[in-house]
Amino acid sequence: MADATQAIGILQFALDAVVQQQQVIANNIANQDTAGFQANQVTFESSLAQALGSGGPANVQVSPEGLPSGVNGNNVSISTEMTLMVKNNLENQTVDNALSGQFTILADALSA
Amino acid sequence: MSSIWSAIDTAGSGVTVDQSWIDSISSNVANMNDAATPGTPVYQAQYLVAGEQVPANSPAGSALGTGVQVESIDLGPAQGQIVHEPNNPLANAQGDVAYPVVDLGTQMANLVQAQTSYQANAKVMADSKTAYEAILNIRA
């Protein structure tokens, strides 16, 4: 039982991260023509891996992408953002399916 | 402006700015041949300046951005360009009229840029909707 709730906790963290990632990508794309805007990215995978390995809290980090800027000081690459968005959507679906799976296991256990 | 569906709001701010951008371009192109007597007001081309929306309670760069907004509208030269057209009823004593300074090539290039930006934001809206729907479908 502890394992199922732990798995749900991990998946919940991952879901929070991909939702934030979606927000950051949307903001990057909305600001693709804003002079001086620097694109951000969300990283959580390494932090989660570390937390799972050695314990301690995992965190979601928003940091600059750091790609080279164009003439107006903007560094949004629309192809990068579109690729990230597709990837992020697949991650989201994966996490959602896994969560549904965990809840199904819990429901089965409760009705057994 | 932030909500649980914030990615859709963010993309919405993008299409709103792009729409204003397209509006300003169409206004510039529509008015590019507005002749005026030199010395009287002549149409000034409008150029949108976009700026990032940053949540009020946090310093720039530290938080999830919430989209884009029109920061200001820059205007083209007020005196226009002087052209010698003695037969124009608006010409002054020297036979000169003033035309707005609008470069059609620049306007068309901006239009293409605004259009692709609009499409990208619309795509984000559609994809974010799919993502949120997937979350709503989590069930036992």
gemmi code that builds the backbone of each chain (N, CA, C; Angstrom):
import gemmi

chains = {
    "A": [
        ("MET", (0.838, -1.204, 0.000), (0.000, 0.000, 0.000), (0.872, 1.252, 0.000)),
        ("ALA", (1.940, 1.233, 0.771), (2.845, 2.381, 0.813), (3.448, 2.625, -0.567)),
        ("ASP", (3.720, 1.533, -1.305), (4.320, 1.668, -2.625), (3.388, 2.386, -3.592)),
        ("ALA", (2.096, 2.032, -3.564), (1.142, 2.642, -4.488), (1.019, 4.140, -4.218)),
        ("THR", (0.952, 4.531, -2.938), (0.802, 5.959, -2.646), (2.097, 6.711, -2.976)),
        ("GLN", (3.251, 6.027, -2.789), (4.517, 6.692, -3.148), (4.576, 6.924, -4.661)),
        ("ALA", (4.151, 5.904, -5.415), (4.143, 6.047, -6.870), (3.229, 7.193, -7.281)),
        ("ILE", (2.083, 7.312, -6.618), (1.159, 8.408, -6.950), (1.806, 9.749, -6.636)),
        ("GLY", (2.542, 9.818, -5.517), (3.246, 11.063, -5.157), (4.273, 11.464, -6.202)),
        ("ILE", (5.035, 10.474, -6.669), (6.060, 10.753, -7.687), (5.401, 11.226, -8.986)),
        ("LEU", (4.323, 10.519, -9.366), (3.633, 10.891, -10.608), (3.008, 12.276, -10.489)),
        ("GLN", (2.518, 12.599, -9.279), (1.921, 13.917, -9.072), (2.976, 15.008, -9.264)),
        ("PHE", (4.178, 14.737, -8.722), (5.287, 15.683, -8.892), (5.610, 15.862, -10.378)),
        ("ALA", (5.679, 14.725, -11.101), (5.991, 14.781, -12.529), (4.910, 15.537, -13.295)),
        ("LEU", (3.652, 15.344, -12.899), (2.543, 16.028, -13.569), (2.641, 17.540, -13.343)),
        ("ASP", (2.935, 17.945, -12.083), (3.140, 19.371, -11.791), (4.229, 19.945, -12.687)),
        ("ALA", (5.310, 19.173, -12.857), (6.441, 19.648, -13.648), (6.059, 19.815, -15.121)),
        ("VAL", (5.339, 18.831, -15.695), (5.004, 18.952, -17.121), (3.976, 20.061, -17.345)),
        ("VAL", (3.106, 20.311, -16.350), (2.153, 21.423, -16.482), (2.910, 22.756, -16.471)),
        ("GLN", (3.914, 22.875, -15.581), (4.739, 24.096, -15.562), (5.517, 24.244, -16.855)),
        ("GLN", (6.002, 23.105, -17.362), (6.739, 23.116, -18.626), (5.859, 23.651, -19.746)),
        ("GLN", (4.598, 23.201, -19.772), (3.654, 23.663, -20.803), (3.480, 25.181, -20.704)),
        ("GLN", (3.375, 25.686, -19.468), (3.205, 27.118, -19.246), (4.433, 27.906, -19.729)),
        ("VAL", (5.621, 27.355, -19.440), (6.857, 28.032, -19.847), (6.987, 28.057, -21.371)),
        ("ILE", (6.639, 26.928, -22.027), (6.696, 26.876, -23.494), (5.704, 27.872, -24.089)),
        ("ALA", (4.483, 27.914, -23.522), (3.467, 28.858, -24.015), (3.978, 30.286, -23.897)),
        ("ASN", (4.660, 30.585, -22.780), (5.194, 31.937, -22.574), (6.326, 32.244, -23.562)),
        ("ASN", (7.178, 31.254, -23.824), (8.259, 31.459, -24.796), (7.690, 31.773, -26.173)),
        ("ILE", (6.662, 31.001, -26.570), (6.093, 31.190, -27.902), (5.327, 32.509, -27.973)),
        ("ALA", (4.621, 32.867, -26.899), (3.887, 34.145, -26.888), (4.860, 35.316, -27.025)),
        ("ASN", (6.097, 35.144, -26.526), (7.078, 36.238, -26.560), (8.104, 36.083, -27.677)),
        ("GLN", (7.752, 35.327, -28.720), (8.725, 35.098, -29.800), (9.117, 36.379, -30.528)),
        ("ASP", (8.298, 37.439, -30.439), (8.636, 38.694, -31.125), (8.924, 39.820, -30.137)),
        ("THR", (9.082, 39.489, -28.846), (9.348, 40.510, -27.833), (10.846, 40.804, -27.790)),
        ("ALA", (11.205, 42.061, -28.053), (12.624, 42.430, -28.058), (13.226, 42.202, -26.670)),
        ("GLY", (14.402, 41.577, -26.628), (15.118, 41.380, -25.372), (14.644, 40.195, -24.550)),
        ("PHE", (13.596, 39.487, -24.996), (13.083, 38.357, -24.207), (14.025, 37.155, -24.306)),
        ("GLN", (14.270, 36.517, -23.161), (15.113, 35.321, -23.125), (14.248, 34.108, -22.745)),
        ("ALA", (14.309, 33.063, -23.566), (13.474, 31.882, -23.364), (13.879, 31.117, -22.097)),
        ("ASN", (12.890, 30.571, -21.403), (13.137, 29.771, -20.202), (12.861, 28.298, -20.475)),
        ("GLN", (13.386, 27.451, -19.597), (13.103, 26.024, -19.691), (12.864, 25.483, -18.280)),
        ("VAL", (12.183, 24.316, -18.222), (11.895, 23.654, -16.949), (12.721, 22.386, -16.867)),
        ("THR", (13.432, 22.195, -15.748), (14.149, 20.934, -15.557), (13.709, 20.327, -14.233)),
        ("PHE", (13.439, 19.037, -14.245), (13.044, 18.354, -13.006), (13.550, 16.914, -12.974)),
        ("GLU", (13.921, 16.370, -14.143), (14.260, 14.953, -14.238), (15.437, 14.576, -13.332)),
        ("SER", (16.532, 15.368, -13.401), (17.720, 15.001, -12.621), (17.444, 15.152, -11.129)),
        ("SER", (16.691, 16.191, -10.779), (16.341, 16.412, -9.373), (15.490, 15.257, -8.842)),
        ("LEU", (14.553, 14.793, -9.685), (13.690, 13.673, -9.274), (14.499, 12.389, -9.136)),
        ("ALA", (15.406, 12.166, -10.092), (16.252, 10.968, -10.030), (17.089, 10.964, -8.762)),
        ("GLN", (17.617, 12.142, -8.421), (18.441, 12.261, -7.218), (17.606, 11.996, -5.973)),
        ("ALA", (16.388, 12.566, -5.948), (15.519, 12.389, -4.788), (15.132, 10.923, -4.611)),
        ("LEU", (14.905, 10.246, -5.735), (14.523, 8.832, -5.675), (15.706, 7.976, -5.235)),
        ("GLY", (16.920, 8.391, -5.655), (18.103, 7.609, -5.323), (18.533, 7.790, -3.890)),
        ("SER", (18.693, 9.037, -3.466), (19.278, 9.291, -2.157), (18.317, 9.954, -1.174)),
        ("GLY", (17.057, 10.077, -1.537), (16.092, 10.715, -0.647), (16.185, 12.229, -0.744)),
        ("GLY", (15.400, 12.913, 0.082), (15.390, 14.372, 0.035), (14.361, 14.876, -0.952)),
        ("PRO", (14.105, 16.175, -0.924), (13.046, 16.712, -1.777), (13.505, 16.899, -3.225)),
        ("ALA", (12.562, 16.701, -4.150), (12.814, 16.997, -5.557), (12.224, 18.368, -5.844)),
        ("ASN", (12.817, 19.091, -6.766), (12.215, 20.388, -7.105), (12.204, 20.640, -8.615)),
        ("VAL", (11.275, 21.509, -9.000), (11.136, 21.896, -10.402), (11.856, 23.218, -10.579)),
        ("GLN", (12.775, 23.279, -11.540), (13.544, 24.506, -11.733), (13.240, 25.173, -13.058)),
        ("VAL", (13.006, 26.479, -13.023), (12.837, 27.269, -14.234), (14.128, 28.051, -14.438)),
        ("SER", (14.781, 27.838, -15.582), (16.056, 28.520, -15.824), (16.120, 28.981, -17.273)),
        ("PRO", (16.990, 29.951, -17.592), (17.110, 30.411, -18.984), (17.646, 29.303, -19.883)),
        ("GLU", (17.107, 29.254, -21.119), (17.577, 28.261, -22.089), (19.013, 28.544, -22.514)),
        ("GLY", (19.360, 29.848, -22.582), (20.736, 30.244, -22.894), (21.156, 30.061, -24.340)),
        ("LEU", (20.191, 30.009, -25.250), (20.541, 29.926, -26.677), (21.030, 31.307, -27.147)),
        ("PRO", (21.775, 31.371, -28.258), (22.226, 32.683, -28.738), (21.057, 33.583, -29.154)),
        ("SER", (21.201, 34.888, -28.916), (20.125, 35.832, -29.220), (20.243, 36.369, -30.634)),
        ("GLY", (19.101, 36.774, -31.201), (19.093, 37.425, -32.507), (19.383, 38.913, -32.371)),
        ("VAL", (19.167, 39.683, -33.452), (19.518, 41.110, -33.442), (18.715, 41.918, -32.426)),
        ("ASN", (17.484, 41.478, -32.113), (16.684, 42.250, -31.160), (16.807, 41.708, -29.735)),
        ("GLY", (17.816, 40.877, -29.488), (18.047, 40.383, -28.132), (17.115, 39.263, -27.717)),
        ("ASN", (16.351, 38.734, -28.667), (15.399, 37.665, -28.374), (16.012, 36.328, -28.793)),
        ("ASN", (15.874, 35.278, -27.967), (16.490, 33.997, -28.321), (15.483, 32.845, -28.396)),
        ("VAL", (14.197, 33.167, -28.675), (13.210, 32.104, -28.809), (13.387, 31.406, -30.156)),
        ("SER", (13.616, 30.091, -30.121), (13.670, 29.308, -31.351), (12.344, 28.576, -31.470)),
        ("ILE", (11.548, 28.958, -32.468), (10.187, 28.427, -32.573), (10.215, 26.923, -32.834)),
        ("SER", (11.219, 26.448, -33.560), (11.285, 25.006, -33.843), (11.606, 24.237, -32.554)),
        ("THR", (12.515, 24.785, -31.736), (12.823, 24.146, -30.457), (11.585, 24.082, -29.579)),
        ("GLU", (10.857, 25.191, -29.504), (9.683, 25.249, -28.626), (8.592, 24.283, -29.088)),
        ("MET", (8.389, 24.218, -30.406), (7.354, 23.316, -30.937), (7.719, 21.863, -30.649)),
        ("THR", (9.011, 21.542, -30.796), (9.462, 20.172, -30.509), (9.263, 19.857, -29.032)),
        ("LEU", (9.658, 20.811, -28.187), (9.500, 20.613, -26.745), (8.037, 20.410, -26.375)),
        ("MET", (7.166, 21.148, -27.064), (5.745, 21.054, -26.732), (5.190, 19.676, -27.070)),
        ("VAL", (5.578, 19.145, -28.230), (5.126, 17.803, -28.613), (5.627, 16.778, -27.593)),
        ("LYS", (6.914, 16.902, -27.240), (7.521, 15.990, -26.274), (6.819, 16.089, -24.918)),
        ("ASN", (6.564, 17.323, -24.532), (5.926, 17.569, -23.244), (4.522, 16.975, -23.198)),
        ("ASN", (3.803, 17.081, -24.343), (2.452, 16.523, -24.395), (2.480, 15.009, -24.241)),
        ("LEU", (3.474, 14.373, -24.856), (3.589, 12.917, -24.735), (3.926, 12.537, -23.292)),
        ("GLU", (4.830, 13.304, -22.665), (5.172, 13.051, -21.263), (3.929, 13.176, -20.381)),
        ("ASN", (3.160, 14.220, -20.690), (1.928, 14.455, -19.941), (0.985, 13.265, -20.047)),
        ("GLN", (0.805, 12.769, -21.289), (-0.102, 11.626, -21.482), (0.425, 10.382, -20.764)),
        ("THR", (1.743, 10.207, -20.815), (2.352, 9.058, -20.140), (2.077, 9.109, -18.639)),
        ("VAL", (2.313, 10.282, -18.048), (2.100, 10.435, -16.610), (0.624, 10.247, -16.267)),
        ("ASP", (-0.267, 10.819, -17.095), (-1.703, 10.681, -16.847), (-2.135, 9.219, -16.891)),
        ("ASN", (-1.632, 8.484, -17.904), (-1.975, 7.058, -18.011), (-1.458, 6.289, -16.818)),
        ("ALA", (-0.219, 6.612, -16.405), (0.362, 5.916, -15.254), (-0.448, 6.198, -13.995)),
        ("LEU", (-0.886, 7.458, -13.827), (-1.704, 7.812, -12.659), (-3.023, 7.037, -12.683)),
        ("SER", (-3.670, 6.999, -13.855), (-4.919, 6.235, -13.974), (-4.678, 4.784, -13.591)),
        ("GLY", (-3.531, 4.245, -14.058), (-3.184, 2.863, -13.733), (-3.060, 2.650, -12.229)),
        ("GLN", (-2.358, 3.568, -11.555), (-2.182, 3.455, -10.104), (-3.514, 3.538, -9.378)),
        ("PHE", (-4.377, 4.460, -9.835), (-5.691, 4.605, -9.195), (-6.536, 3.358, -9.413)),
        ("THR", (-6.412, 2.749, -10.611), (-7.153, 1.516, -10.884), (-6.720, 0.408, -9.927)),
        ("ILE", (-5.385, 0.323, -9.707), (-4.881, -0.684, -8.759), (-5.464, -0.455, -7.366)),
        ("LEU", (-5.450, 0.825, -6.954), (-5.987, 1.156, -5.624), (-7.475, 0.793, -5.545)),
        ("ALA", (-8.233, 1.152, -6.596), (-9.662, 0.885, -6.603), (-9.938, -0.615, -6.546)),
        ("ASP", (-9.126, -1.384, -7.304), (-9.272, -2.833, -7.305), (-9.023, -3.389, -5.920)),
        ("ALA", (-7.968, -2.883, -5.280), (-7.626, -3.348, -3.939), (-8.756, -3.041, -2.962)),
        ("LEU", (-9.357, -1.855, -3.093), (-10.408, -1.440, -2.164), (-11.676, -2.253, -2.357)),
        ("SER", (-11.936, -2.712, -3.605), (-13.196, -3.428, -3.862), (-13.011, -4.938, -3.740)),
        ("ALA", (-11.763, -5.378, -3.508), (-11.513, -6.813, -3.437), (-12.154, -7.413, -2.168)),
    ],
    "B": [
        ("MET", (-4.422, 37.311, -14.471), (-4.700, 36.588, -15.725), (-4.326, 35.117, -15.585)),
        ("SER", (-3.704, 34.760, -14.469), (-3.284, 33.364, -14.314), (-4.424, 32.512, -13.776)),
        ("SER", (-4.582, 31.324, -14.320), (-5.622, 30.425, -13.861), (-5.085, 29.009, -13.935)),
        ("ILE", (-5.936, 28.019, -13.627), (-5.443, 26.648, -13.754), (-5.186, 26.280, -15.215)),
        ("TRP", (-5.813, 26.966, -16.138), (-5.541, 26.700, -17.562), (-4.587, 27.768, -18.097)),
        ("SER", (-3.542, 28.089, -17.337), (-2.749, 29.278, -17.641), (-2.026, 29.227, -18.986)),
        ("ALA", (-1.665, 28.029, -19.467), (-0.980, 27.971, -20.765), (-1.903, 28.487, -21.876)),
        ("ILE", (-3.209, 28.222, -21.729), (-4.163, 28.708, -22.737), (-4.275, 30.228, -22.656)),
        ("ASP", (-4.283, 30.780, -21.433), (-4.309, 32.244, -21.274), (-3.073, 32.876, -21.888)),
        ("THR", (-1.921, 32.231, -21.670), (-0.663, 32.766, -22.196), (-0.695, 32.807, -23.717)),
        ("ALA", (-1.120, 31.691, -24.332), (-1.228, 31.658, -25.792), (-2.270, 32.677, -26.252)),
        ("GLY", (-3.323, 32.867, -25.441), (-4.352, 33.864, -25.756), (-3.775, 35.269, -25.796)),
        ("SER", (-2.880, 35.579, -24.834), (-2.240, 36.901, -24.850), (-1.405, 37.044, -26.113)),
        ("GLY", (-0.805, 35.931, -26.570), (-0.016, 35.951, -27.801), (-0.867, 36.274, -29.016)),
        ("VAL", (-2.014, 35.599, -29.170), (-2.838, 35.874, -30.356), (-3.438, 37.274, -30.272)),
        ("THR", (-3.710, 37.771, -29.063), (-4.242, 39.130, -28.918), (-3.233, 40.157, -29.427)),
        ("VAL", (-1.969, 39.985, -29.009), (-0.922, 40.906, -29.469), (-0.730, 40.775, -30.979)),
        ("ASP", (-0.726, 39.531, -31.478), (-0.550, 39.320, -32.919), (-1.687, 39.963, -33.703)),
        ("GLN", (-2.917, 39.863, -33.162), (-4.069, 40.477, -33.825), (-3.890, 41.994, -33.893)),
        ("SER", (-3.446, 42.608, -32.774), (-3.201, 44.058, -32.764), (-2.110, 44.416, -33.764)),
        ("TRP", (-1.097, 43.550, -33.836), (0.010, 43.763, -34.765), (-0.520, 43.777, -36.207)),
        ("ILE", (-1.348, 42.750, -36.540), (-1.923, 42.669, -37.887), (-2.810, 43.884, -38.150)),
        ("ASP", (-3.585, 44.321, -37.136), (-4.432, 45.514, -37.286), (-3.592, 46.740, -37.627)),
        ("SER", (-2.452, 46.896, -36.932), (-1.611, 48.076, -37.178), (-1.017, 48.014, -38.580)),
        ("ILE", (-0.640, 46.804, -39.014), (-0.070, 46.653, -40.366), (-1.118, 47.004, -41.414)),
        ("SER", (-2.356, 46.500, -41.227), (-3.385, 46.782, -42.237), (-3.706, 48.271, -42.255)),
        ("SER", (-3.656, 48.913, -41.092), (-3.874, 50.360, -41.041), (-2.758, 51.098, -41.792)),
        ("ASN", (-1.519, 50.645, -41.602), (-0.383, 51.286, -42.279), (-0.496, 51.164, -43.796)),
        ("VAL", (-0.857, 49.941, -44.253), (-0.950, 49.718, -45.699), (-2.134, 50.490, -46.279)),
        ("ALA", (-3.252, 50.491, -45.540), (-4.446, 51.188, -46.042), (-4.203, 52.686, -46.174)),
        ("ASN", (-3.345, 53.235, -45.310), (-3.136, 54.686, -45.297), (-1.863, 55.146, -45.988)),
        ("MET", (-1.167, 54.223, -46.666), (0.150, 54.595, -47.192), (0.080, 55.649, -48.294)),
        ("ASN", (-1.094, 55.799, -48.919), (-1.206, 56.786, -50.009), (-2.035, 58.001, -49.611)),
        ("ASP", (-2.205, 58.243, -48.310), (-2.966, 59.407, -47.841), (-2.139, 60.676, -48.055)),
        ("ALA", (-2.400, 61.364, -49.152), (-1.656, 62.608, -49.408), (-2.151, 63.709, -48.478)),
        ("ALA", (-1.253, 64.639, -48.138), (-1.623, 65.785, -47.310), (-0.804, 66.978, -47.750)),
        ("THR", (-1.348, 68.167, -47.540), (-0.583, 69.379, -47.834), (0.578, 69.458, -46.844)),
        ("PRO", (1.799, 69.707, -47.305), (2.927, 69.794, -46.361), (2.626, 70.792, -45.252)),
        ("GLY", (2.935, 70.423, -44.025), (2.648, 71.291, -42.886), (1.397, 70.875, -42.137)),
        ("THR", (0.473, 70.157, -42.820), (-0.717, 69.644, -42.130), (-0.396, 68.228, -41.650)),
        ("PRO", (-1.170, 67.688, -40.673), (-0.870, 66.349, -40.151), (-0.934, 65.300, -41.252)),
        ("VAL", (0.050, 64.419, -41.266), (0.087, 63.339, -42.234), (0.039, 62.032, -41.438)),
        ("TYR", (-0.541, 60.970, -42.032), (-0.664, 59.695, -41.316), (0.715, 59.200, -40.880)),
        ("GLN", (0.820, 58.761, -39.613), (2.081, 58.222, -39.102), (1.940, 56.714, -38.944)),
        ("ALA", (2.830, 55.974, -39.578), (2.799, 54.511, -39.493), (2.905, 54.075, -38.037)),
        ("GLN", (2.158, 52.990, -37.683), (2.150, 52.503, -36.299), (2.974, 51.233, -36.183)),
        ("TYR", (3.858, 51.210, -35.189), (4.686, 50.021, -34.950), (4.501, 49.566, -33.513)),
        ("LEU", (3.982, 48.345, -33.339), (3.733, 47.811, -32.000), (5.035, 47.430, -31.298)),
        ("VAL", (5.109, 47.730, -30.013), (6.238, 47.275, -29.204), (5.692, 46.267, -28.197)),
        ("ALA", (6.156, 44.998, -28.319), (5.669, 43.947, -27.426), (6.540, 43.887, -26.178)),
        ("GLY", (5.929, 43.525, -25.054), (6.681, 43.364, -23.809), (6.173, 42.154, -23.058)),
        ("GLU", (7.048, 41.519, -22.279), (6.638, 40.332, -21.533), (5.741, 40.724, -20.361)),
        ("GLN", (4.710, 39.900, -20.125), (3.886, 40.072, -18.915), (4.563, 39.321, -17.786)),
        ("VAL", (4.872, 40.017, -16.716), (5.496, 39.364, -15.564), (4.535, 39.486, -14.386)),
        ("PRO", (4.309, 38.369, -13.641), (3.418, 38.437, -12.489), (3.841, 39.567, -11.539)),
        ("ALA", (2.854, 40.298, -11.031), (3.123, 41.519, -10.267), (3.978, 41.282, -9.022)),
        ("ASN", (3.805, 40.112, -8.388), (4.448, 39.905, -7.088), (5.845, 39.292, -7.176)),
        ("SER", (6.443, 39.254, -8.382), (7.747, 38.598, -8.470), (8.683, 39.367, -9.394)),
        ("PRO", (9.978, 39.371, -9.091), (10.928, 40.060, -9.957), (11.057, 39.360, -11.307)),
        ("ALA", (11.409, 40.109, -12.337), (11.490, 39.572, -13.697), (12.462, 38.396, -13.765)),
        ("GLY", (12.096, 37.376, -14.525), (12.994, 36.258, -14.770), (12.955, 35.173, -13.723)),
        ("SER", (12.271, 35.403, -12.594), (12.324, 34.426, -11.511), (11.101, 33.528, -11.486)),
        ("ALA", (10.058, 33.887, -12.218), (8.815, 33.132, -12.106), (8.305, 32.734, -13.477)),
        ("LEU", (7.267, 31.910, -13.496), (6.632, 31.536, -14.741), (6.016, 32.785, -15.347)),
        ("GLY", (6.407, 33.126, -16.562), (5.818, 34.282, -17.238), (4.364, 33.996, -17.573)),
        ("THR", (3.578, 35.037, -17.742), (2.160, 34.832, -18.019), (1.768, 35.364, -19.379)),
        ("GLY", (2.745, 35.580, -20.271), (2.404, 35.946, -21.630), (3.028, 37.246, -22.090)),
        ("VAL", (2.330, 37.881, -23.044), (2.895, 39.044, -23.719), (1.832, 40.123, -23.761)),
        ("GLN", (2.250, 41.355, -23.913), (1.293, 42.456, -24.031), (1.870, 43.539, -24.937)),
        ("VAL", (0.964, 44.416, -25.428), (1.430, 45.549, -26.219), (1.935, 46.599, -25.235)),
        ("GLU", (3.233, 46.889, -25.285), (3.830, 47.825, -24.330), (3.555, 49.269, -24.760)),
        ("SER", (3.777, 49.536, -26.054), (3.540, 50.883, -26.583), (3.412, 50.783, -28.094)),
        ("ILE", (3.032, 51.891, -28.716), (2.972, 51.939, -30.177), (3.896, 53.060, -30.642)),
        ("ASP", (4.950, 52.700, -31.356), (5.863, 53.701, -31.910), (5.264, 54.245, -33.202)),
        ("LEU", (5.502, 55.547, -33.460), (4.936, 56.167, -34.653), (6.029, 56.542, -35.643)),
        ("GLY", (5.687, 56.476, -36.937), (6.610, 56.888, -37.987), (6.768, 58.402, -37.991)),
        ("PRO", (7.632, 58.960, -38.902), (7.908, 60.386, -38.927), (6.642, 61.221, -39.150)),
        ("ALA", (6.519, 62.326, -38.397), (5.307, 63.146, -38.441), (5.256, 64.035, -39.680)),
        ("GLN", (6.427, 64.382, -40.246), (6.408, 65.313, -41.382), (6.147, 64.608, -42.709)),
        ("GLY", (6.223, 63.260, -42.749), (5.977, 62.510, -43.967), (7.099, 62.696, -44.975)),
        ("GLN", (6.899, 62.165, -46.173), (7.896, 62.391, -47.227), (7.290, 63.346, -48.266)),
        ("ILE", (8.096, 64.316, -48.657), (7.616, 65.355, -49.573), (7.829, 64.897, -51.022)),
        ("VAL", (6.740, 64.955, -51.799), (6.804, 64.552, -53.207), (6.307, 65.723, -54.053)),
        ("HIS", (6.954, 65.963, -55.173), (6.549, 67.070, -56.054), (5.426, 66.622, -56.974)),
        ("GLU", (4.201, 67.084, -56.702), (3.030, 66.728, -57.515), (2.194, 67.987, -57.740)),
        ("PRO", (2.588, 68.817, -58.691), (1.908, 70.119, -58.873), (0.424, 69.984, -59.214)),
        ("ASN", (0.025, 68.853, -59.835), (-1.379, 68.697, -60.245), (-2.271, 68.204, -59.115)),
        ("ASN", (-1.667, 67.800, -57.993), (-2.461, 67.317, -56.872), (-3.182, 68.491, -56.208)),
        ("PRO", (-4.510, 68.402, -56.043), (-5.250, 69.522, -55.427), (-4.735, 69.879, -54.023)),
        ("LEU", (-4.037, 68.934, -53.363), (-3.535, 69.193, -52.016), (-2.147, 69.827, -52.022)),
        ("ALA", (-1.575, 70.023, -53.206), (-0.208, 70.548, -53.278), (-0.142, 71.978, -52.741)),
        ("ASN", (0.990, 72.321, -52.136), (1.171, 73.689, -51.645), (1.673, 74.578, -52.782)),
        ("ALA", (2.048, 75.812, -52.478), (2.445, 76.781, -53.504), (3.610, 76.267, -54.340)),
        ("GLN", (4.489, 75.467, -53.708), (5.654, 74.938, -54.443), (5.295, 73.688, -55.267)),
        ("GLY", (4.045, 73.235, -55.176), (3.635, 72.042, -55.897), (4.011, 70.758, -55.194)),
        ("ASP", (4.256, 70.824, -53.884), (4.657, 69.639, -53.119), (3.488, 69.095, -52.284)),
        ("VAL", (3.438, 67.777, -52.140), (2.504, 67.151, -51.189), (3.314, 66.230, -50.267)),
        ("ALA", (2.734, 65.928, -49.099), (3.392, 65.035, -48.141), (2.681, 63.692, -48.133)),
        ("TYR", (3.446, 62.631, -48.200), (2.888, 61.279, -48.096), (3.411, 60.619, -46.819)),
        ("PRO", (2.618, 59.697, -46.207), (3.118, 58.982, -45.018), (4.358, 58.164, -45.373)),
        ("VAL", (5.255, 57.997, -44.409), (6.432, 57.155, -44.628), (6.046, 55.714, -44.257)),
        ("VAL", (5.662, 54.936, -45.274), (5.302, 53.533, -45.054), (6.031, 52.708, -46.109)),
        ("ASP", (6.901, 51.807, -45.669), (7.592, 50.942, -46.617), (6.802, 49.649, -46.763)),
        ("LEU", (6.256, 49.440, -47.958), (5.374, 48.290, -48.174), (6.099, 46.970, -47.936)),
        ("GLY", (7.371, 46.903, -48.320), (8.150, 45.675, -48.112), (8.241, 45.320, -46.643)),
        ("THR", (8.541, 46.333, -45.807), (8.617, 46.111, -44.366), (7.279, 45.646, -43.822)),
        ("GLN", (6.208, 46.296, -44.280), (4.875, 45.937, -43.784), (4.534, 44.488, -44.136)),
        ("MET", (4.856, 44.088, -45.367), (4.547, 42.718, -45.800), (5.371, 41.695, -45.014)),
        ("ALA", (6.642, 42.035, -44.779), (7.497, 41.133, -43.999), (6.952, 40.995, -42.582)),
        ("ASN", (6.538, 42.131, -41.987), (5.952, 42.090, -40.644), (4.667, 41.273, -40.631)),
        ("LEU", (3.879, 41.388, -41.718), (2.612, 40.663, -41.790), (2.856, 39.155, -41.752)),
        ("VAL", (3.860, 38.707, -42.517), (4.185, 37.272, -42.537), (4.610, 36.820, -41.137)),
        ("GLN", (5.441, 37.672, -40.481), (5.919, 37.342, -39.142), (4.754, 37.263, -38.148)),
        ("ALA", (3.846, 38.237, -38.227), (2.697, 38.263, -37.328), (1.822, 37.032, -37.546)),
        ("GLN", (1.681, 36.652, -38.824), (0.845, 35.510, -39.171), (1.418, 34.201, -38.611)),
        ("THR", (2.723, 33.992, -38.788), (3.329, 32.753, -38.273), (3.267, 32.734, -36.749)),
        ("SER", (3.466, 33.899, -36.136), (3.376, 33.992, -34.687), (1.965, 33.630, -34.216)),
        ("TYR", (0.966, 34.136, -34.935), (-0.437, 33.843, -34.613), (-0.691, 32.335, -34.701)),
        ("GLN", (-0.179, 31.732, -35.779), (-0.379, 30.289, -35.965), (0.280, 29.492, -34.846)),
        ("ALA", (1.499, 29.911, -34.463), (2.212, 29.204, -33.397), (1.420, 29.277, -32.093)),
        ("ASN", (0.894, 30.463, -31.779), (0.118, 30.619, -30.551), (-1.184, 29.811, -30.590)),
        ("ALA", (-1.810, 29.785, -31.777), (-3.039, 29.005, -31.921), (-2.752, 27.523, -31.702)),
        ("LYS", (-1.584, 27.082, -32.172), (-1.179, 25.682, -31.998), (-0.950, 25.378, -30.511)),
        ("VAL", (-0.335, 26.331, -29.810), (-0.121, 26.142, -28.370), (-1.456, 25.999, -27.663)),
        ("MET", (-2.426, 26.818, -28.073), (-3.758, 26.749, -27.462), (-4.364, 25.361, -27.651)),
        ("ALA", (-4.293, 24.856, -28.891), (-4.880, 23.551, -29.193), (-4.167, 22.445, -28.419)),
        ("ASP", (-2.825, 22.499, -28.402), (-2.065, 21.447, -27.727), (-2.252, 21.501, -26.214)),
        ("SER", (-2.329, 22.720, -25.657), (-2.546, 22.848, -24.216), (-3.907, 22.286, -23.838)),
        ("LYS", (-4.891, 22.521, -24.699), (-6.232, 21.990, -24.450), (-6.175, 20.469, -24.388)),
        ("THR", (-5.461, 19.852, -25.357), (-5.311, 18.390, -25.357), (-4.659, 17.930, -24.060)),
        ("ALA", (-3.617, 18.666, -23.622), (-2.901, 18.282, -22.410), (-3.811, 18.363, -21.188)),
        ("TYR", (-4.564, 19.447, -21.080), (-5.454, 19.604, -19.919), (-6.569, 18.560, -19.945)),
        ("GLU", (-7.044, 18.237, -21.150), (-8.084, 17.204, -21.262), (-7.560, 15.849, -20.796)),
        ("ALA", (-6.284, 15.572, -21.144), (-5.682, 14.307, -20.712), (-5.642, 14.247, -19.191)),
        ("ILE", (-5.359, 15.397, -18.552), (-5.310, 15.430, -17.086), (-6.714, 15.207, -16.513)),
        ("LEU", (-7.716, 15.818, -17.164), (-9.092, 15.650, -16.674), (-9.555, 14.208, -16.808)),
        ("ASN", (-8.897, 13.439, -17.685), (-9.313, 12.054, -17.912), (-8.663, 11.063, -16.975)),
        ("ILE", (-7.833, 11.552, -16.030), (-7.243, 10.628, -15.050), (-8.372, 10.075, -14.184)),
        ("ARG", (-8.489, 8.761, -14.155), (-9.535, 8.153, -13.317), (-9.134, 6.736, -12.955)),
        ("ALA", (-9.785, 6.227, -11.941), (-9.508, 4.854, -11.514), (-10.252, 3.877, -12.407)),
    ],
}
model = gemmi.Model(1)
for chain_id, residues in chains.items():
    chain = gemmi.Chain(chain_id)
    for i, (resn, *xyz) in enumerate(residues, 1):
        res = gemmi.Residue()
        res.name, res.seqid = resn, gemmi.SeqId(i, " ")
        for name, pos in zip(("N", "CA", "C"), xyz):
            atom = gemmi.Atom()
            atom.name, atom.element = name, gemmi.Element(name[0])
            atom.pos, atom.b_iso = gemmi.Position(*pos), 0.0
            res.add_atom(atom)
        chain.add_residue(res)
    model.add_chain(chain)
structure = gemmi.Structure()
structure.add_model(model)
structure.setup_entities()
